[in-house]
Amino acid sequence: MAGAGKLWRDGRWLQRRIPAARQVRLGARSIFIRPSAAGWLFAVGWLALLLVAINYRNSLAYALCFLLLSLALVAILHTWRNLAGIELAAGEAPPVFAGERALLRVRLQSGGRAHHGIELGWPPAPLLRADVPAAGNAEIDLSLATVRRGWLAAPRLRVETRFPLGLWVAWSWVDLQLAVLVYPAPLAGEWQAALGGGEEGGRALARDGVDDFQGLRPYQPGDSRRRLHWKAWSRGQGLLVKDFAALRGDDPWLDFEALDGEREARLSLLCHGVLQLAARGKTFGLRLPGVSRAPGTASVEQCLRDLALFERGAAERAS
């Protein structure tokens, strides 16, 4: 049954009937309808009432049967019309880091009349519900788990309604081409090993800087009083000075080849380095096999994008 459900959602027949698009308007070809669980229960009760009416030849029981049947048949039209005419459009999906949940926005717009109890999502997870006012719109933020870096394409989205009586469920499967860019998960570690100054690389750190605390050293004449470690002096450890290091050169580089380990671990370390340097206001460059971003020529977002799409294919990189 699970395989049949996947074929129904992703089969070529459904692709032809409801093509993928960033904006879809639901109509006769894209809406399906069947009895809901409550509808099947209603049918069983209706049949029992009909048997009672036939057995006892009770005209009131017959009248009630025909009234309930009329309500059920009219509900088919109203349930279908509640979904027909809605326009679904893909919204923005901000990039996230691997392991975080992505938020994909979907906009629902009414063609004129109001639509009540519209539900969207990816079963078996609970669907999110929204009401679309007449000649208005509504937005729903859908959540999707992320595992690996790169482009994450969302599967077909289920849209359904059970309004007004809940006896019928009208639904559709739409592909709004929802996608979100997933950056590598930042990995705190020895990312400084990837730093180098200028095109030739080299050591990442230089003495007498203000960036990274390296430890304590004995006081020497000429040291700034601002760096004196007064707590150590009060404990009788002598006069010590806080020692800092600075990034060597004005334009450090984050170099993929300077790191050891597996590819994904190195990309995660570089991602952490990009975030750390950006937080410090540093100008830096990024060097990957086949990709080189000189200092000052690329934004943080571009560097993170390069890390996310590294060796994911030219089509992904260009999209």
N, C-alpha and C positions, 0 to 999 in steps of 0.2 A: 504493500500500500504506500509506503514511503517513497519507493521508486516511481510509482504512478503519480504521486503528488508532485515530485520533482519534474517529471515529464510534462505534467500539466502546466507548471509555472514557467519552465524554461524551454519547452518544446518548440520546434520550428513552426508548428501551427499557430501557437500563441504569438510568436514573433511576427508572423504575417498578419494576424488579425489586429494586434495592438503593437505597432512598431515602436521602437525606442525613440524618445524625443524629450527635450528639455521641458516641453509644455504639451500637455495632453488634455483634450476635452472629452469627457465621457459621453458616449452616445449608444445607439442601438447595437452596434457591432462590438462594443467593449464592455457591456454590462451583462452579467449572468444572474440568475435568480433561482432559488430552491427553497423548500420549507426548512425552517430552523428546527432545533430540538423542541422548542415550545410549540412549533407548528405541527410536528408529528404527534405530540401529546394531545394537541387540540383535535387532530384528526381521529385519534383513537376514541376520545370522549364523544366526538360527534357521531361516530359509528355506533357507539353504545346507546346514545340517545335515539338514533334512528331505529335501532332494533327494538327499543322500548316502545316507540311510537307505532311501529308495525305490529308488534305483539298485542298491544292493548288498543290499537286503532283509536288513538287519542289525537284529536285534531289540534289541541294546544301543543302537544309534543311535536307534531308535524310542523306547525307554524314556527316553533322555536328552532327546529332543525334547519328550515329554509332560511330563517333570519341569520343564523350563525354561518351558514354556507355563503350567503350573500356578503356578509362582512369579510369573510376570508378571501373571497374572490376580488372584492373591491380593494382589499389590502395589498393584493399583488400589484395593482396599478400604482397605488400611492407609494409603496416601497421602491418600486423601480424608478418612478419619477423623482423620488427624493435624492437619488444618486445621479440621474441623468442631468446633463447640462453643467455639471461642476467642471471647472478648469483647474488642473493641477500643474504647478510650475515648480521647478527646482530652484531653491534658494542658495545662499552662500554656505559654504562648509569650511570654517577656519581650520588651518593645519593643526595637528596634534602630534605628540610624541608617542612612540610605540608603547603600548600598554595602557594608554589613556583611552577613554571612551570618546569617540567622535560624535559631534552634533551636526546633523544634516537637516537643514530647514526646508520645509515644503509649504508652499502657499496654495491655499484653496480659495478660488474666486467664484462667486455666484454669477450666473448668466442673467439673473433677474429676480427669481423667487428665492425664498429662504430654504436652506437645507439643514435638517436637524439630525443629530446623532451620527455624524460621519466619523468613522474609525479608520485609522491608518496604522501600519506597522508591519513587522515581519513575524508571523507565527513561528513557533509556539509562544513567543513572548507576548505579553498583553498588548493590545492595540490601544493607541491614544485616541481620545474622543474630542471632537470639536463641532461647534455649530457655526454655520456660515450664514450671516444675515443677508437679507434681500439686497441685491446690487452692491454687496460688500465683499469682504475677504477675511480670511483667518489664516494664521500661521501656526505650524506645529513643528517643534524641534524633536527629531527622532534621534535616538542614541544607538550607536553601533560600536561593538568592541573592536579594538585594533590589536594586532599581534606583531606584524612585521612592517618594516619601513617600505616606502614606495606609495604608489597610488592604490587606494582601497576603493574598489567599485562596489557599490551597494547592490544587492540582488533586487529582483522585481518586488515592488511594493504592493501589499494588499490593501485595497480600499473597499470598505463595506458599510452597510447600514441595515438596521432592523426596524427602523421607524416606519409606520406609527405603532403597530400592534405587537411587533416582535414575532409574528407568525412566519414571516418570510425573511430571508437574508439575501440582499442583492450585493454583489461584489464584483471586483475587477482586479486584474494584476497589471500594473503599469510599470514601465521602465523609464524613469525620469533621468537616467544617466547620472545619478547621484554618485559623486566621488569625492574623496578627501585625501589630501596629501599627508602622509605619515612620516615624521622625522624619526631618525634613530633615537632610541632611548638614551638620554645622557648617562654616562658612566663615570662616576667620580674615581679618579685614579691618577697615575703618573702621566697625565696628558702633557705636562711640560716637556717630556722627552721629545715631543713632536715639534717643539719650537726651534726656530732657527732665525738668525738675522740675515736679511738680504737674500739674494738668489743662491748664494753659495752655502747657506745654512750655517752650521757652527753651533757653539754653545748657546744655550737659551738665556742664561742668567749672568748678570755682571754685578760686581760688588758695589756697595755704597749707593743703593737705590732706595725706593720708597714703596715698592710694590708688594714683595713677599717677605714675611718675617722668617728669618733663618735661624735665630737663636740669640744667645747672649755671648759677649766677648769682654775681656778686660778693658777698662777705660784707658784711652790713650790721649795725650795732650792734643787739643784741637777738636775733639769730639763734641758734638752739639749737646748742650745740657738737656735738650728736649728728649734725647734718647736715653738718658740715664734711667736705670732700673732701680728706683728708690726702695722698692720692697725687698730686693735682694740685699741692699746695703743695710736696711733696718734689721735683717735677720743675721747680720754679721758675715755675709758672704763676700764682702768686698764691694768695690765700686765697679759695677758692670754696665755695659751699654747694649741696648737693643740693636741687633744687626739685621739689616734689610738687604734685599737684592732687587735689582731692577732688570727688566727685560733688555737684553743687549741689542742695541740698534734701535732706530726709530720705527722700523717696520718689520716686526717679527712675522714669521710664517708658521702656519700649522701644516706639517708635512706628513702625509700618510705613510710614506716609505720609512720615516724615522721611527715608527712604532713597531713593536713586535706583537705577535699573536694573530688570532683569526681575524678575518676581514670585518665581521660585524662588531667585534669587540673594539677594533681600532677606529671604526666609524663612530661608535658610541663615545669613545674617549675624545675624538675630535669634536664631536657635537658638544660635549661638556666644555671643552676648551673654547669653542666659539662663544658659548654663553658666558663663560667667565671673563673673557677678554672684552666682550661687548659691555658687560656690566661695569667694567673698570674704565670704559671709554677709550680703549686702545684701538688703534688702527692696525690691522693685521691682514695677512694674505692666507690663502688656502691653496694647497697643492695636493691634487689627487692624480693618479695615473690617467692621463688624457684630459685633465681639467686643471686649469691654473687661474686663480683669481688673485690678481696683484693687489697689494694693500691700497685701500682707498677707492678701488674700482667696483667693489661689490658690497651690497648690504648684507646684514646678518641673515635676512630672509633668503637671499640668493645662495649664501653659503650653506644654510640648512637644507635648502632645496637640492643643491648639488650632492650633499651627503645622503639625502633621502633617495635620490634617483641614481646613485653611483652603481654602474653595471646593471641597471634595470632595463636598458635598451634605449635606443635613440628615440623611439616613438613616445615612450613615457617622458623622456627628458624634454621633448619639444612641446608636449601637451600642456 
